[in-house]
């Protein structure tokens, strides 16, 4: 697939476009143009120096064979992490308690259905899940780089370059991830407004206990929360899959044709970048 298509057809972008009213058209930029919006002059100089250092060090270290990289183990690690993160989507959160006590100051211990209508409850949940996803993905990514760093020269270069890219793009990524709850808040307002309009048209009273019934506005919002988190997980996992693909390509090229030149690790990392940038 052409790189601009990959940039603008990610599941996350499509979901946010679907929620937007009206749908906004994205400007078509190639990877280099998109990356230029993320990196300042100092960043570009640092990246250029890092790439030059990798290219210069490559031939000198080519004689260092390095340990065999277990691609199957890398794939298994990514697959297990995917399953762990998917389990986060199915876990049922504890229902919130009322934000205020009764008029007679008697504490209320039971869950309050109406409290679920407050976005602050859902924002706290989503942000907590984001932290779990970030920690687990970051930990596995570091472990994978450590394994690649003990492997052949091409994979050592890839690990070094992935480290540089994460350091340079990490802060910008965090700022973008932090904006997702804002999209959720707008989505919640849309669904609740549509719910209120239906009630007014039918002349019915609002019953918070029915919000999570099948087809209820809060039930639909729960589905949207899970969909957004799933898209975020998929995007966060792309650098890990890129590392696995690069290791697999290198292993196959050397097992089938030992004299064949290994895949350019910087090219593989550019493909990772295409999946990360939004």
C-alpha positions, 0 to 999 in steps of 0.5 A, spaced: 500 500 500 502 507 498 505 510 504 500 516 504 494 511 504 497 507 510 497 514 514 490 516 512 487 509 513 489 507 520 483 504 524 484 510 529 483 516 523 477 512 520 474 512 527 475 519 529 473 521 522 466 517 523 465 521 529 467 528 527 461 532 524 461 534 519 467 529 516 473 532 515 478 531 509 485 530 511 491 533 507 495 528 503 502 528 505 508 523 504 511 520 510 517 525 509 512 531 509 508 528 515 515 527 519 517 534 518 511 537 522 513 533 528 521 534 528 524 541 528 531 543 526 535 541 532 531 534 531 532 533 524 540 535 525 540 529 531 536 524 526 541 526 521 547 525 525 544 518 528 543 515 521 550 517 519 553 514 525 549 508 524 552 507 516 559 509 518 559 503 524 555 498 519 561 496 515 566 496 521 562 492 525 559 487 520 564 482 522 561 481 529 556 476 527 552 477 534 547 472 537 542 468 533 535 472 534 529 468 536 524 470 531 519 466 534 520 468 541 519 475 538 513 473 535 510 470 541 511 476 545 507 480 541 502 475 540 501 474 548 501 482 549 496 483 544 492 478 548 493 481 554 491 488 552 485 485 549 483 482 556 483 490 558 477 491 553 473 486 556 474 487 563 468 490 566 469 496 570 466 497 577 460 502 577 461 509 580 458 511 587 454 517 587 458 523 587 454 526 593 451 524 599 443 524 600 440 530 603 440 528 610 448 526 609 447 519 610 452 515 605 450 512 599 454 505 598 451 502 592 452 504 585 449 510 582 446 509 575 446 517 573 453 518 575 455 514 569 452 520 565 458 524 568 464 524 563 469 525 568 468 517 570 469 515 563 475 519 562 479 517 568 477 510 566 480 511 559 486 514 562 488 509 567 487 504 561 492 508 557 497 508 562 497 500 562 497 500 555 503 504 554 507 501 560 506 494 557 508 496 550 514 500 552 516 494 556 516 489 551 519 494 546 525 495 550 526 488 551 525 486 543 531 492 542 535 488 547 534 482 543 536 485 537 542 489 540 545 482 541 544 479 534 547 481 527 549 488 525 543 489 521 539 488 527 543 492 532 543 498 527 535 497 527 535 497 535 539 503 535 535 507 530 528 505 533 531 507 540 533 514 537 526 515 533 522 513 540 526 518 543 525 524 538 518 522 537 515 520 544 514 526 547 509 528 541 506 521 541 504 522 548 501 529 547 497 526 541 495 520 545 492 525 551 487 528 546 483 522 545 479 523 551 477 529 548 474 526 542 471 521 547 467 527 551 465 530 544 462 523 542 459 522 549 455 529 548 453 527 541 450 520 543 446 523 549 444 529 545 441 524 540 438 520 546 434 527 549 432 528 542 428 521 542 425 522 549 422 529 547 420 527 541 416 521 544 414 525 550 418 520 555 421 521 561 429 519 562 430 513 566 438 512 568 437 505 569 435 504 562 441 507 559 445 501 559 440 497 556 441 494 549 441 500 544 441 505 550 446 511 549 450 509 554 451 502 552 453 505 545 458 509 548 461 503 552 462 500 545 465 507 542 470 507 548 472 500 547 473 501 539 477 507 540 482 503 545 482 498 540 484 502 535 490 506 540 492 499 542 493 497 534 497 503 533 501 503 539 503 495 537 505 497 530 513 499 532 513 492 535 510 488 529 515 492 525 521 490 529 519 483 528 518 483 521 525 486 520 528 480 524 524 475 520 526 478 513 533 478 516 533 471 518 529 469 512 534 472 507 540 469 510 537 462 511 535 462 504 541 466 501 547 467 505 550 472 500 544 476 499 544 483 502 540 483 508 534 488 508 536 495 510 534 496 517 532 504 516 527 502 510 524 498 515 524 503 520 521 508 516 515 503 515 514 503 522 514 511 522 508 511 517 504 507 522 505 511 528 504 518 525 497 521 525 
